[in-house]
Amino acid sequence: MNTETDYLKTIATEIAARGKATDGTIIEADIHLVKEVRRLEKEIIQSLTAIENFTQRDTYHFNTLTKLVNICDLLYETTGSVNANAMVLLEMLDAIRHMIPSEIRPGLKLAKAFIGQRRVELTDIWLHHSSLMAKYDVPTELIDIAGIPFKRFIEPKHKLFWGDYTWLKGYQSKLDIVDWENADCNSPAEALLSLLIGRDFNDDRFYIYCKKYIEARVKAIKGKRDRVLELAQCENLVREDTQPDTASFDAHANSVSTRLIKLVREKIDFIETHEREHPYAKLGFRLYKYTVAFFFKLLHEQKVFGDITFRELSEQIASTCTAMGEDIPANSITKKAYPYKKVDFQRMEVLLLAMLEYLRRFM
């Protein structure tokens, strides 16, 4: 279907050429441009209304908007700012978009004038939110990372698309309703992390920040089992924050949740496979293995541990005790409890007599 956008492009090209020949100042929109835009807008809207097949309407809608965006950019570049001629095209684009707003493809390129028109507004919005974050002691590094989506529009360096804009508006709406004082998190910083994960802010800089944050939490934990539990808790928090139907910040990259869960599981596997429990997490006997094994054998014979078998007791000893700083393998405790020649009986006797003497003081 021919929308005759070629004629509109011809007018825009002539305007751009005239702009280069002058100082580029545009006070009023070109009358020929205005007339053609009015005519073409009616024709496009009539065509959209007449097309009943969704696929055909979607294709026509996308192709038409794309051509108009390119023409709008041509007019914008005449002055490098939102001028009167570019505004005429922006108003036309807005009217056509509103015909079927729910059917705009995320891959539709945004007009440079559209971005420029919102720069001041978005700058003020981010200034407000970043000030609130600083007030509630959110780390400066995290605030800078959280501002990336806004700065992408405030200081555009690459092409931006409709999906980028709708993602930003969704992010902004979430920031607008955050209760920093009563957020359901341990701190305002964690509340922001939760929000960004929920919005699938899958920028590499945010992923790296989350990675370092998780590593710092785990590093502060002592003991193999507790470190694994801390990682499992991190995974659970990521899963709770994840919203599967939310569009990603970067449509071409994996979601931040997927990457973080993979990271956590790899760390859990590494700890369980390669790390040993720290010796100071166990009871450390200043006795050799044979003596420790025999000592527990004496206690077992006196039914101190109830009816538990010595083999079962050996498993518990191995998981909770060390001898002279070394682990005591469970399968060797039973054997070491019987080779009496290697047991330090003299030292054990001194120990038991000292304990008995101490006990008698209370009798």
C-alpha positions as CSV (number, residue, x, y, z in Angstrom):
1,M,0.0,0.0,0.0
2,N,1.5,3.4,-1.0
3,T,1.4,6.1,1.7
4,E,3.4,8.5,-0.6
5,T,6.0,9.1,2.1
6,D,8.5,9.7,-0.7
7,Y,7.1,13.1,-1.4
8,L,7.3,14.0,2.3
9,K,10.9,12.9,2.3
10,T,11.6,15.1,-0.7
11,I,10.2,18.1,1.1
12,A,12.3,17.3,4.2
13,T,15.4,16.9,2.1
14,E,14.9,20.3,0.6
15,I,14.3,21.9,4.0
16,A,17.5,20.3,5.3
17,A,19.5,21.6,2.3
18,R,18.2,25.1,2.9
19,G,19.1,24.8,6.6
20,K,22.7,24.0,5.7
21,A,22.9,27.1,3.5
22,T,21.7,29.4,6.4
23,D,22.5,29.6,10.1
24,G,20.1,26.7,10.7
25,T,17.6,28.8,12.7
26,I,14.0,27.6,12.3
27,I,11.3,29.9,13.8
28,E,8.2,28.5,12.0
29,A,7.5,25.1,10.4
30,D,7.6,25.0,6.6
31,I,4.1,25.5,5.2
32,H,4.6,22.8,2.5
33,L,5.7,20.3,5.1
34,V,2.7,21.1,7.3
35,K,0.2,20.7,4.4
36,E,1.7,17.4,3.3
37,V,1.9,16.0,6.9
38,R,-1.8,16.8,7.4
39,R,-2.8,15.1,4.1
40,L,-0.6,12.1,4.7
41,E,-1.7,11.7,8.4
42,K,-5.3,11.3,7.3
43,E,-4.4,8.8,4.6
44,I,-2.4,6.7,7.0
45,I,-5.0,6.7,9.7
46,Q,-7.7,5.7,7.1
47,S,-5.5,2.9,5.9
48,L,-4.9,1.6,9.5
49,T,-8.6,1.6,10.1
50,A,-9.4,-0.3,6.9
51,I,-6.9,-3.1,7.4
52,E,-8.5,-6.0,9.4
53,N,-5.8,-8.6,9.2
54,F,-3.5,-8.2,12.2
55,T,-0.3,-9.2,10.4
56,Q,-0.9,-6.8,7.5
57,R,-1.8,-4.0,9.8
58,D,1.2,-4.6,12.0
59,T,3.6,-4.6,9.0
60,Y,2.0,-1.5,7.5
61,H,2.1,0.3,10.9
62,F,5.7,-0.6,11.6
63,N,7.0,0.3,8.1
64,T,5.1,3.5,8.0
65,L,6.4,4.6,11.4
66,T,9.9,3.7,10.5
67,K,9.9,5.9,7.4
68,L,8.4,8.8,9.3
69,V,11.1,8.4,12.0
70,N,13.8,8.6,9.4
71,I,12.2,11.8,7.9
72,C,11.9,13.3,11.4
73,D,15.6,12.6,12.0
74,L,16.5,14.3,8.8
75,L,14.7,17.5,10.0
76,Y,16.1,17.2,13.5
77,E,19.7,17.0,12.2
78,T,19.2,20.3,10.3
79,T,19.7,22.2,13.6
80,G,20.7,19.4,16.0
81,S,17.8,20.2,18.2
82,V,14.0,19.9,18.4
83,N,13.0,22.5,15.9
84,A,9.6,23.5,14.5
85,N,9.7,21.2,11.5
86,A,10.8,18.2,13.5
87,M,7.9,18.9,15.9
88,V,5.4,18.6,13.0
89,L,6.7,15.1,12.3
90,L,6.7,14.2,16.1
91,E,3.0,15.2,16.4
92,M,2.2,13.1,13.3
93,L,4.1,10.1,14.7
94,D,2.2,10.5,18.0
95,A,-1.2,10.6,16.3
96,I,-0.4,7.5,14.3
97,R,1.0,5.6,17.3
98,H,-2.1,6.3,19.3
99,M,-4.2,4.6,16.7
100,I,-3.0,1.2,18.0
101,P,-0.7,1.9,20.9
102,S,-0.6,-1.8,22.1
103,E,0.7,-2.9,18.7
104,I,3.9,-0.9,18.6
105,R,6.9,-3.1,18.0
106,P,9.7,-2.8,20.6
107,G,12.1,-2.7,17.7
108,L,10.7,0.6,16.3
109,K,13.6,3.1,16.3
110,L,12.9,6.3,18.3
111,A,13.2,9.6,16.6
112,K,16.1,11.8,17.7
113,A,13.6,14.6,18.3
114,F,11.5,12.3,20.5
115,I,14.6,11.6,22.7
116,G,15.6,15.3,22.7
117,Q,12.2,16.4,23.7
118,R,12.3,14.3,26.9
119,R,15.9,14.9,27.9
120,V,15.2,17.7,30.4
121,E,12.2,15.9,31.9
122,L,14.2,12.7,32.4
123,T,17.2,14.6,33.8
124,D,14.9,16.1,36.5
125,I,13.3,12.8,37.3
126,W,16.7,11.1,37.7
127,L,18.0,13.9,39.8
128,H,15.0,13.5,42.2
129,H,15.4,9.8,42.5
130,S,19.2,9.8,42.9
131,S,18.9,12.4,45.6
132,L,16.5,10.2,47.5
133,M,18.9,7.2,47.2
134,A,21.8,9.3,48.5
135,K,19.6,10.5,51.4
136,Y,19.0,6.9,52.4
137,D,22.7,5.9,52.2
138,V,22.6,3.8,49.0
139,P,26.2,3.4,47.9
140,T,27.4,5.9,45.3
141,E,28.5,3.1,42.9
142,L,25.1,1.5,43.0
143,I,23.4,4.9,42.4
144,D,25.5,5.4,39.4
145,I,24.6,2.0,38.0
146,A,20.9,2.6,38.7
147,G,21.1,5.8,36.6
148,I,22.4,4.0,33.5
149,P,18.8,3.6,32.0
150,F,18.2,7.3,32.4
151,K,21.6,8.4,31.2
152,R,21.1,6.3,28.1
153,F,18.4,8.8,27.1
154,I,19.9,11.9,28.7
155,E,23.2,11.4,26.9
156,P,22.3,9.1,23.9
157,K,25.3,7.6,22.1
158,H,23.5,4.8,20.2
159,K,20.2,4.2,18.5
160,L,17.3,3.8,20.9
161,F,14.1,1.9,20.3
162,W,10.5,1.9,21.5
163,G,11.3,-1.1,23.8
164,D,14.0,1.0,25.5
165,Y,11.5,3.8,26.2
166,T,8.8,1.5,27.6
167,W,11.4,-0.3,29.8
168,L,12.5,3.1,31.2
169,K,8.9,4.2,31.9
170,G,8.3,0.9,33.7
171,Y,11.4,1.4,35.8
172,Q,10.5,5.0,36.5
173,S,7.0,3.9,37.7
174,K,8.6,1.4,40.1
175,L,11.0,4.1,41.5
176,D,8.0,6.4,42.0
177,I,6.4,4.0,44.5
178,V,9.4,2.8,46.5
179,D,9.0,3.4,50.2
180,W,12.7,3.7,51.1
181,E,12.0,3.8,54.9
182,N,9.8,0.8,55.0
183,A,11.0,-1.4,52.2
184,D,10.7,-5.1,52.7
185,C,14.5,-5.5,52.7
186,N,17.4,-5.2,55.1
187,S,18.4,-1.8,53.7
188,P,17.5,0.7,51.0
189,A,20.5,-0.6,49.0
190,E,19.0,-4.1,49.0
191,A,15.6,-2.6,48.1
192,L,17.2,-1.1,45.0
193,L,18.9,-4.3,44.1
194,S,15.6,-6.1,44.4
195,L,13.9,-3.6,42.2
196,L,16.6,-3.8,39.5
197,I,16.5,-7.6,39.5
198,G,12.7,-7.5,39.2
199,R,12.9,-5.1,36.2
200,D,15.6,-7.5,34.7
201,F,18.2,-4.8,34.5
202,N,20.7,-7.1,32.7
203,D,23.4,-4.6,32.1
204,D,26.9,-6.0,32.7
205,R,27.8,-3.4,35.2
206,F,24.9,-4.3,37.4
207,Y,25.6,-8.0,37.1
208,I,29.2,-7.4,38.2
209,Y,28.0,-5.3,41.2
210,C,25.6,-8.1,42.2
211,K,28.4,-10.7,41.8
212,K,30.7,-8.7,44.1
213,Y,27.9,-8.2,46.6
214,I,27.2,-11.9,46.8
215,E,30.9,-12.7,47.1
216,A,31.2,-10.2,50.0
217,R,28.3,-11.7,51.8
218,V,29.7,-15.2,51.5
219,K,33.3,-14.1,52.4
220,A,31.9,-12.8,55.7
221,I,30.6,-16.3,56.6
222,K,32.8,-18.8,58.4
223,G,32.3,-22.5,57.8
224,K,31.6,-24.5,54.7
225,R,28.0,-25.4,55.5
226,D,27.1,-21.9,56.5
227,R,28.7,-20.5,53.3
228,V,26.6,-22.9,51.2
229,L,23.5,-21.9,53.1
230,E,24.3,-18.2,52.5
231,L,24.6,-18.8,48.8
232,A,21.3,-20.8,48.8
233,Q,19.7,-17.8,50.5
234,C,21.1,-15.5,47.8
235,E,19.6,-17.7,45.1
236,N,16.2,-17.7,46.8
237,L,16.2,-13.9,47.0
238,V,17.0,-13.7,43.3
239,R,14.2,-16.1,42.5
240,E,11.7,-14.1,44.7
241,D,12.7,-10.9,42.9
242,T,12.5,-12.3,39.4
243,Q,9.4,-11.4,37.3
244,P,9.4,-13.8,34.3
245,D,7.1,-11.7,32.0
246,T,9.1,-8.5,32.4
247,A,11.0,-7.3,29.3
248,S,14.8,-7.1,29.7
249,F,16.8,-3.9,29.7
250,D,19.0,-5.4,27.0
251,A,16.8,-7.6,24.8
252,H,19.8,-9.3,23.3
253,A,21.4,-10.5,26.5
254,N,20.5,-13.2,29.1
255,S,18.4,-12.1,32.0
256,V,20.3,-10.9,35.1
257,S,18.5,-13.6,37.2
258,T,19.6,-16.4,34.9
259,R,23.2,-15.2,35.2
260,L,23.1,-14.7,39.0
261,I,21.5,-18.1,39.6
262,K,24.2,-19.7,37.4
263,L,26.9,-17.9,39.3
264,V,25.5,-19.0,42.7
265,R,25.2,-22.6,41.7
266,E,28.7,-22.7,40.4
267,K,30.0,-21.3,43.7
268,I,28.0,-23.8,45.7
269,D,29.4,-26.7,43.5
270,F,32.9,-25.4,44.0
271,I,32.6,-25.1,47.8
272,E,31.0,-28.6,48.2
273,T,33.6,-30.1,45.9
274,H,36.9,-28.4,46.8
275,E,36.6,-26.6,50.2
276,R,37.2,-28.4,53.5
277,E,35.6,-27.4,56.7
278,H,37.8,-25.0,58.6
279,P,39.5,-26.8,61.6
280,Y,38.4,-24.2,64.0
281,A,34.8,-25.0,63.2
282,K,35.5,-28.3,65.1
283,L,36.5,-29.3,68.6
284,G,40.3,-29.4,68.5
285,F,41.9,-32.0,70.8
286,R,45.6,-31.5,71.8
287,L,45.9,-35.3,71.7
288,Y,47.0,-37.6,68.9
289,K,44.4,-39.6,66.9
290,Y,45.0,-42.9,68.6
291,T,44.6,-41.3,72.1
292,V,41.4,-39.4,71.0
293,A,39.9,-42.6,69.5
294,F,40.7,-44.6,72.7
295,F,39.3,-41.8,74.9
296,F,36.0,-41.8,73.1
297,K,36.1,-45.6,73.3
298,L,36.2,-45.4,77.1
299,L,33.3,-43.0,77.1
300,H,31.3,-45.2,74.8
301,E,31.9,-48.3,77.0
302,Q,30.5,-46.3,79.9
303,K,27.3,-45.6,77.9
304,V,27.9,-41.9,78.1
305,F,26.4,-41.5,74.6
306,G,23.5,-43.9,75.2
307,D,22.9,-46.9,72.9
308,I,24.6,-45.5,69.9
309,T,27.1,-47.9,68.2
310,F,30.7,-47.0,68.1
311,R,30.7,-46.8,64.3
312,E,27.9,-44.2,64.4
313,L,29.8,-42.3,67.1
314,S,32.9,-42.4,64.9
315,E,30.9,-40.5,62.2
316,Q,30.0,-37.8,64.7
317,I,33.6,-37.6,66.0
318,A,34.9,-37.2,62.5
319,S,32.5,-34.3,61.7
320,T,33.1,-32.4,65.0
321,C,36.6,-33.1,66.2
322,T,40.3,-32.8,65.1
323,A,43.4,-34.3,66.7
324,M,46.5,-32.0,66.8
325,G,44.9,-29.9,64.1
326,E,44.2,-32.8,61.7
327,D,40.9,-34.3,60.7
328,I,40.1,-37.8,62.1
329,P,38.6,-40.0,59.3
330,A,35.5,-41.8,60.5
331,N,36.6,-45.1,59.0
332,S,39.8,-45.1,60.9
333,I,38.5,-44.2,64.4
334,T,37.3,-47.7,65.1
335,K,40.7,-49.1,64.1
336,K,42.7,-46.5,66.1
337,A,40.6,-47.2,69.3
338,Y,42.2,-50.7,69.7
339,P,46.0,-50.6,68.9
340,Y,46.8,-49.9,72.5
341,K,50.6,-49.6,72.0
342,K,50.2,-46.3,70.2
343,V,47.8,-44.8,72.9
344,D,49.5,-42.3,75.2
345,F,48.3,-44.0,78.4
346,Q,50.5,-41.9,80.7
347,R,49.1,-38.6,79.4
348,M,45.6,-39.9,79.5
349,E,46.1,-41.1,83.1
350,V,47.4,-37.7,84.2
351,L,44.4,-36.1,82.5
352,L,41.8,-38.4,84.1
353,L,43.4,-38.1,87.6
354,A,43.4,-34.3,87.3
355,M,39.7,-34.4,86.3
356,L,38.9,-36.8,89.2
357,E,40.8,-34.6,91.7
358,Y,38.8,-31.6,90.5
359,L,35.6,-33.5,90.8
360,R,36.3,-34.5,94.4
361,R,36.4,-30.8,95.4
362,F,32.6,-30.7,95.0
363,M,31.9,-33.9,96.9
